[in-house]
Amino acid sequence: MKKIFYFVVLLFFASCSSPDPEHFKQYINGYWEIELVILPDGTKKEYNFNQSVDYFETKDTIGIRKKVQPKLDGTFVTNQDSETFILKVQNDSLRMLYKNSLSTWKETVISAKENQIIIKNEAGNMYFYKPYQKISL
């Protein structure tokens, strides 16, 4: 049933006029975990549990992305590694432009709302994120 839902969501985005990408910026901040990845060939990989979570923090057009590991007490194990990006609207899409000493790359925010972010990388992989929920036992 979930697979049908995601297919319908993709069809919806493809058939509707695109929303204002500036609107997406307000939803990026926070802790997000990958729920599903759809590869360019249509292969789907579902994630029921994530050992790491993506933390996004933006201010104006500058942002950072950091991988963190949740702990049972609700805190996170972090390190000093992070990627800085610039948010920029290009070709009617919100782009996350990354650059470090080794490489440059971009990702496209396909959709962003309170309960889901969809990001497409340059390889064509689509990442469906959901807000991180604290582990409860």
Backbone bond lengths (Angstrom), bond angles and torsions (degrees), N, CA, C in turn:
res aa  C-N    CA-C-N  psi(-1)  N-CA   C-N-CA  omega(-1)  CA-C   N-CA-C  phi
1 M - - - 1.447 - - 1.530 111.01 -
2 K 1.362 116.21 -39.45 1.457 119.89 179.62 1.524 111.38 -61.30
3 K 1.332 116.10 -39.03 1.460 120.75 -178.26 1.522 110.67 -63.03
4 I 1.314 116.38 -40.67 1.460 120.26 177.77 1.523 109.89 -63.96
5 F 1.324 117.04 -41.29 1.460 121.22 179.03 1.526 110.53 -58.85
6 Y 1.329 117.48 -48.10 1.465 120.75 -178.01 1.529 111.18 -65.63
7 F 1.321 116.78 -35.80 1.448 119.94 176.67 1.522 110.36 -63.90
8 V 1.321 116.91 -43.94 1.464 121.65 178.35 1.527 110.55 -62.45
9 V 1.337 116.80 -40.00 1.469 120.78 178.17 1.525 110.28 -61.14
10 L 1.338 116.64 -44.81 1.465 120.15 178.97 1.525 111.49 -63.28
11 L 1.320 116.47 -42.64 1.463 119.52 176.90 1.517 111.66 -62.06
12 F 1.320 116.30 -40.09 1.461 121.27 179.16 1.524 110.28 -59.25
13 F 1.346 116.53 -47.68 1.462 119.95 -179.28 1.519 111.71 -64.95
14 A 1.302 116.92 -35.51 1.456 120.78 -179.09 1.526 111.83 -71.34
15 S 1.330 117.53 -31.81 1.456 120.84 -174.12 1.524 114.06 -92.73
16 C 1.300 118.00 -18.69 1.459 120.80 -177.58 1.514 110.53 -93.20
17 S 1.331 114.14 156.29 1.451 117.23 171.98 1.522 107.96 -65.89
18 S 1.291 115.89 144.08 1.466 119.01 -173.57 1.523 110.87 -73.13
19 P 1.337 116.49 139.74 1.460 120.57 177.31 1.530 110.39 -73.15
20 D 1.293 116.34 168.01 1.459 121.93 179.13 1.525 109.49 -66.60
21 P 1.328 118.36 116.28 1.462 120.27 -177.49 1.534 113.35 -64.49
22 E 1.297 118.00 -23.15 1.472 120.66 176.06 1.532 110.35 -60.25
23 H 1.310 115.94 -31.41 1.465 122.37 -179.18 1.531 111.68 -64.28
24 F 1.332 117.36 -28.33 1.458 121.96 -177.64 1.533 112.83 -66.69
25 K 1.325 117.10 -28.91 1.468 121.62 -173.37 1.527 112.74 -54.96
26 Q 1.308 117.27 -36.84 1.463 121.21 -174.77 1.528 113.43 -66.96
27 Y 1.329 117.92 -16.71 1.464 120.65 -175.61 1.529 114.41 -102.20
28 I 1.305 118.63 -5.35 1.466 121.05 -172.71 1.524 112.86 -73.52
29 N 1.316 118.53 -37.71 1.466 121.58 -175.86 1.525 111.53 -58.48
30 G 1.339 115.14 139.18 1.452 119.35 173.07 1.514 113.23 128.07
31 Y 1.330 113.30 -171.98 1.465 122.52 -179.61 1.518 108.30 -99.12
32 W 1.330 116.64 122.57 1.452 122.65 -176.53 1.523 110.14 -129.11
33 E 1.341 115.86 138.76 1.460 119.67 176.82 1.521 109.80 -117.92
34 I 1.322 114.85 145.50 1.455 120.45 -179.57 1.527 108.88 -72.14
35 E 1.316 114.38 130.42 1.462 121.49 178.33 1.532 110.50 -103.61
36 L 1.329 115.93 -36.58 1.461 121.24 -174.30 1.518 108.58 -155.72
37 V 1.336 116.38 144.27 1.458 122.52 171.09 1.522 106.94 -125.32
38 I 1.334 115.93 131.71 1.460 121.16 174.89 1.525 107.02 -114.55
39 L 1.323 115.40 119.85 1.465 121.94 -179.73 1.525 109.88 -81.33
40 P 1.330 117.90 161.78 1.469 120.25 -178.23 1.530 114.26 -56.55
41 D 1.330 117.82 -28.38 1.466 120.39 179.43 1.530 112.71 -83.33
42 G 1.339 116.57 3.07 1.459 121.31 178.23 1.518 114.42 93.57
43 T 1.331 117.23 -6.12 1.456 120.79 177.72 1.528 109.12 -63.24
44 K 1.328 115.24 136.52 1.471 120.81 -179.15 1.513 109.73 -115.13
45 K 1.332 114.99 138.27 1.456 120.37 174.94 1.526 107.39 -126.67
46 E 1.332 115.22 117.27 1.460 120.67 -179.89 1.524 109.79 -94.48
47 Y 1.316 116.11 143.56 1.455 122.65 178.81 1.528 108.63 -115.68
48 N 1.316 116.11 111.65 1.461 121.00 177.57 1.515 111.62 -88.38
49 F 1.334 115.91 -23.99 1.462 121.60 179.58 1.525 107.98 -145.77
50 N 1.328 116.15 137.57 1.460 121.41 178.75 1.518 109.75 -121.60
51 Q 1.313 116.07 128.94 1.465 119.87 175.46 1.518 111.51 -78.10
52 S 1.322 116.74 -20.71 1.460 119.76 176.81 1.522 109.38 -132.18
53 V 1.311 114.34 157.98 1.454 123.49 -176.50 1.527 107.09 -129.53
54 D 1.319 117.07 145.24 1.459 120.60 175.97 1.527 109.01 -89.79
55 Y 1.323 114.79 127.72 1.463 120.90 175.07 1.519 107.70 -106.38
56 F 1.324 117.01 124.42 1.457 123.57 177.35 1.518 108.85 -113.88
57 E 1.311 115.51 136.99 1.461 121.15 173.72 1.520 107.62 -139.27
58 T 1.336 115.78 123.06 1.460 120.16 179.95 1.518 110.49 -124.51
59 K 1.302 113.77 149.66 1.465 121.07 172.69 1.518 105.93 -142.05
60 D 1.315 115.03 117.29 1.460 121.70 -173.73 1.530 108.97 58.10
61 T 1.327 117.26 -114.01 1.462 119.91 -177.11 1.531 113.04 -107.84
62 I 1.316 117.98 3.73 1.463 122.38 -178.73 1.522 109.13 -108.04
63 G 1.339 115.88 138.48 1.460 119.33 179.15 1.514 111.93 -142.45
64 I 1.334 114.66 165.20 1.458 121.35 171.94 1.522 108.19 -128.11
65 R 1.312 114.42 151.85 1.460 122.09 176.59 1.523 106.85 -130.75
66 K 1.311 115.35 131.02 1.452 120.79 -175.83 1.516 108.85 -138.92
67 K 1.333 116.10 139.22 1.466 121.15 172.76 1.520 107.64 -88.39
68 V 1.329 116.79 130.66 1.462 122.11 178.48 1.529 108.38 -131.37
69 Q 1.336 115.55 154.27 1.456 120.69 178.06 1.527 109.29 -111.13
70 P 1.334 117.07 120.18 1.462 119.88 179.47 1.530 111.99 -69.26
71 K 1.322 114.95 145.20 1.468 121.63 174.94 1.523 108.34 -110.91
72 L 1.318 116.81 161.84 1.464 121.19 -177.63 1.522 113.17 -62.41
73 D 1.337 117.72 -26.81 1.460 120.15 -178.93 1.530 113.44 -82.65
74 G 1.336 116.71 4.25 1.462 120.29 177.52 1.509 114.08 93.53
75 T 1.327 118.38 -5.56 1.460 121.53 176.50 1.525 109.09 -91.88
76 F 1.317 116.02 -179.81 1.455 121.16 -176.82 1.516 110.53 -130.44
77 V 1.322 115.87 144.81 1.449 121.92 169.44 1.526 105.84 -88.03
78 T 1.317 115.83 123.88 1.459 119.97 -179.54 1.515 109.69 -126.41
79 N 1.304 115.50 165.58 1.457 120.91 171.57 1.524 107.49 -132.51
80 Q 1.292 116.88 -176.05 1.465 120.51 -176.85 1.526 112.91 -83.17
81 D 1.331 118.03 -6.50 1.459 121.02 -178.86 1.517 110.89 -73.66
82 S 1.304 115.48 129.56 1.458 121.06 174.30 1.522 108.03 -155.84
83 E 1.301 115.66 159.96 1.458 121.93 176.05 1.522 108.31 -114.19
84 T 1.303 115.84 131.75 1.461 121.50 176.20 1.526 108.07 -93.94
85 F 1.316 115.63 142.60 1.459 119.77 177.71 1.518 110.34 -140.02
86 I 1.308 114.28 162.55 1.467 122.07 174.95 1.519 107.21 -113.27
87 L 1.323 116.54 132.37 1.468 121.54 174.21 1.521 108.04 -88.50
88 K 1.319 116.15 126.42 1.456 119.96 -177.92 1.524 109.39 -146.98
89 V 1.317 116.42 135.89 1.458 120.52 175.03 1.520 107.59 -85.57
90 Q 1.337 115.52 120.47 1.464 122.60 177.40 1.520 107.91 -133.60
91 N 1.316 116.56 133.60 1.471 121.02 177.41 1.528 111.86 50.24
92 D 1.311 117.23 45.16 1.464 123.11 178.01 1.522 113.98 62.49
93 S 1.337 117.51 24.54 1.456 122.23 177.09 1.517 109.72 -134.05
94 L 1.333 115.52 150.64 1.458 120.43 175.61 1.523 108.13 -87.68
95 R 1.330 116.23 121.53 1.460 121.91 -178.73 1.519 109.90 -109.23
96 M 1.315 114.82 146.56 1.455 122.57 171.13 1.528 105.02 -109.81
97 L 1.326 116.51 108.15 1.463 122.20 -175.05 1.522 109.37 -99.67
98 Y 1.330 116.44 117.81 1.455 123.46 -176.92 1.517 109.61 -106.69
99 K 1.332 115.90 148.16 1.460 120.71 175.30 1.519 107.71 -155.37
100 N 1.337 115.45 127.61 1.460 119.81 172.38 1.530 108.15 -133.78
101 S 1.307 117.53 -171.68 1.464 120.01 -175.57 1.528 112.61 -67.84
102 L 1.324 117.65 -17.30 1.458 120.83 -176.78 1.525 114.72 -105.54
103 S 1.331 117.54 -23.89 1.455 118.59 -169.28 1.526 112.29 -161.44
104 T 1.314 114.95 163.70 1.466 122.11 167.93 1.525 106.78 -130.11
105 W 1.335 117.06 145.84 1.446 121.92 177.95 1.514 108.59 -159.95
106 K 1.316 114.82 167.79 1.468 119.51 178.63 1.509 110.05 -138.50
107 E 1.311 113.55 154.91 1.457 122.32 173.42 1.526 107.13 -129.01
108 T 1.314 116.26 153.72 1.453 121.68 -179.49 1.519 109.53 -114.23
109 V 1.325 116.03 128.91 1.461 120.87 175.33 1.528 106.01 -83.32
110 I 1.319 115.46 107.78 1.467 121.58 -179.36 1.524 110.34 -74.80
111 S 1.319 114.95 -40.13 1.458 121.41 -179.65 1.522 108.61 -156.82
112 A 1.303 116.14 146.89 1.462 120.76 174.10 1.517 107.96 -148.70
113 K 1.315 113.75 127.75 1.458 120.75 175.67 1.519 107.36 -148.36
114 E 1.291 116.48 -179.52 1.461 121.84 -173.39 1.525 113.71 -56.06
115 N 1.326 117.39 -36.41 1.465 119.76 -173.61 1.530 114.58 -112.77
116 Q 1.336 117.92 6.34 1.464 119.28 179.18 1.524 111.05 -164.46
117 I 1.327 114.03 141.04 1.461 121.33 170.55 1.523 106.53 -126.48
118 I 1.331 115.60 137.09 1.460 120.92 174.93 1.523 107.21 -119.95
119 I 1.336 115.32 122.56 1.464 121.59 -178.24 1.521 108.44 -123.80
120 K 1.333 115.76 135.21 1.464 121.41 178.40 1.524 108.27 -113.11
121 N 1.340 116.28 129.11 1.464 119.01 178.90 1.526 110.23 -92.44
122 E 1.342 116.04 177.70 1.462 120.30 -176.05 1.525 112.95 -66.42
123 A 1.317 117.44 -23.54 1.460 120.95 177.69 1.532 111.81 -77.72
124 G 1.345 116.81 -7.95 1.457 121.02 179.78 1.516 114.28 93.35
125 N 1.325 117.27 4.09 1.467 120.75 176.95 1.521 109.38 -74.93
126 M 1.320 116.14 133.98 1.462 120.86 178.11 1.519 108.82 -107.29
127 Y 1.337 115.26 122.89 1.460 122.76 -178.21 1.518 109.22 -104.89
128 F 1.318 116.18 121.76 1.455 122.56 177.61 1.527 107.06 -100.58
129 Y 1.313 116.62 115.58 1.464 122.65 -178.96 1.524 110.16 -105.34
130 K 1.319 114.66 146.41 1.464 121.20 171.25 1.523 107.23 -123.24
131 P 1.325 118.13 155.83 1.468 119.40 178.41 1.521 110.42 -60.58
132 Y 1.315 115.67 140.28 1.461 120.04 178.44 1.521 109.59 -67.63
133 Q 1.326 115.75 134.39 1.459 122.23 175.34 1.534 107.86 -113.42
134 K 1.311 116.55 130.45 1.457 121.45 179.32 1.530 110.32 -53.91
135 I 1.316 114.81 139.45 1.461 120.78 178.09 1.528 108.73 -68.13
136 S 1.320 116.20 127.63 1.466 119.07 176.91 1.520 108.53 -124.93
137 L 1.321 114.85 131.93 1.473 120.48 -178.13 1.509 110.90 -105.90
